[in-house]
Amino acid sequence: MNINRGDRFDYMVSMSSPQKGLEEYRAKHVPPGDPKWKEKYRCGDINTSMIKTAKGRTIMLQHDVVNPRPYDRINLISGTKGTFRDYPPRIYFDGQKGGEQWATLDQYQEQYEHPLWKKVGELARKTGGHGGMDFIMNYRLIQCMREGLAPDMDVYDAAAWSVPTPLSEMSVAQGSAPVKFPDFTRGRWKERRNDSFAS
């Protein structure tokens, strides 16, 4: 989405459900007198935040570590021409063959597979967690360090990705009021930085 490279997180609103899951679990599974009975659970079972970017894009961010559910990364990218959803990975393009049904990535993989994944993807699948994602991220960071390249992620990205936690708490405490993101880049987010990717 080019965050900090032509767009930025502008503000967010956040809301939380009531907190019930952990208390119910404790009542069923924790014996009386256990120190866990002194814990006070303050966060809701699920928190949903909406982030608006300077260019008007929206991001939904959910945090839920309490409710039971099948594994799902809740990843969704949707735009004017189609939608990608993961997990499991599936894609839909407006006007595609087969009508309004999810399609697999197989037909697009050869054309759009990232060069780094083509280079070390098989090794990543065998040795890295999360289907190889962990390996790829570590491999790329080490590659940047060895070759003297600017890393793909920097301290501004780290700050932008970390600040939703306290901003969400502020928004919830203010009845889901919008809360502005700090501009950690001091206006430099408008500049398109060079991508240093090398296969």
N, C-alpha and C positions, 0 to 999 in steps of 0.2 A: 504493500500500500504506500510505499515511499515515505513512511513516517520518519521524520527528521531529515528527509531528503526531498523536500518539495511539499510535504504536508506534515501536520502535527496533530496530536491529541489536543483538543480545545477545552472541552468540559465533559463532565459525566454526571449522570443521575444514578442512584443506586437504591435498591430496596431489598429488605430481608424478610423472609417468612418468620413465623413464630419459631421459637426453639422448643422442640419436643423430643426429637429422636434420641439424643444422648441421655436425657433423664429417663425415658422409657427403657432404653437398653440397660442403664444402671439398675433400675428397679427390678428388672428381670434376671440380671446376670451377676450383680455384685453383692456379695454377702454383707450383712449389717456389720458396722464397725470398720469396714475397709476405708482407708484414707480417701478413696475416690468419692465417698459421700460428702466430703468437705468441699469438693469442686463446685463452683458456680458457673453454669453455662450461660453465656451472655449473647453469643452470636446465633442468628437464626439458622435453621437447618439448611436453607439454600439462599444464596445472595445472587441477585441479578443486577448487572450494571449495564447501562447504555452509554457508550462513548461517542461523542460527535467530534469529527475532525474539522480542521480549518477549511477544508474543501467540501465539507458537508457530508462526508461519508459517515456511516454508522457502524459501530462494532458492539455486539452483545457479548458480554463476559459473564460467565456463571461460575460460582464456586459452591460446590456441594460435596462434602466428604462424609455426610451422615446418612443420607437416604439410600436404601438398597436399590440397585439397578444393574442391568447388564452393562458390561464394559462399553463405553462410548466416549470418544474424544470430543464430541459435540462440535467438531470442526465443520464449518459451513462458509463457503465463499459464494456470494450471489451477486450477479450484475445484470446488465441489460440484455446480454446474449445467452446467459446460461447460469448453471449452478453446479458447484462441486460440493460433495458431502463426504465426510470421513467419520466414522469408522463403521462398517467397511467402506473402502473408497468406491465412489460412484459418481457419475457425471451426467448432466443433461444440457444439451444445446438447443436453443430455439430452432425449430424446423428440422430437427434431426430425423433420420429414418427410424421407424418404429414408434413414432408418436411420443406422447408425453409419458415416457417411462425412463427410469434410470438405465444408463448404459455403463459398461465396464470401461476401465481406462485402457484396455488392451489396444484398441485401435488408434490411440493417441500417443501411446508410450514411446514408440520408436522415434516419432517426430519431435516430441517435446521433452523427452527424458533429459535431465540435467547432465551436462558433460562430466561433472564430478561423480555422479551416481553411475554413469556408464563406465567410468574408470575404476572405481573401487566398490561398486555396489554389491557384487557377489561376496567379497571379503567382508563388507559391512554386515550383510545379512547373517553371515556365519558367526561373527564375533561380537557384534554390538547389540545392545538392548534396544527395545522399542522398534523392532524390525530393521535395525541397522542405523536408525537416526542418530543414536548416541555416538556411534563410531564415526559417522560422516561429520558431525559437528566438531568432534575432537580432531579428526584428521585435517579438516579445513583450518582450524585454529593453528595447529602445528605447522601446516603448510605456509600460512601467512607469516608466522614467526621465522621459519627457516628461510623464506624467500624475501623477507623484508617488506612484505605487503601490508597495507593498512587492513586491519581485521574487518570482517563483514559487519560485526557488531562492535559498538564502542561504548564508552562510559555514558554518553547521552542516551543511547538505547537502553542501557541498564537502568538508568534513572527513570526514563519514561515507562518502562515495563514494571518497575517496582512501585511507583507512586500510586497506582490505582488502589492499593490496599488502604493506606490512610485516607485517601480521598473518598473511598467508598464508605468508610466509617463516618467521615464528616457528613456525607450526603444523607446516610441513614439517620444519623443523630438530628439532622435538620429536616426530617420529614420528607426525604428524597428530593431535597433542593439541589439544583445544579451547582456543581463545584468546578471551578476552573483549574486546569492543569498549569503548573509552573512551566515557563519556557526555559528549560535547562540550557538550550543552545543560544540564548540571547539573540534570537532573530535569525540565526544562521540556518535554521531548518528550511528556509526558502531556497537555499542553494542546493543544487543537485550535485552531490559529491560523486567523484569517480568511483565506479565499481572496479575493484581490483581483482575480480575473479579470473583465475587462470586454471585451465583444465590440467 
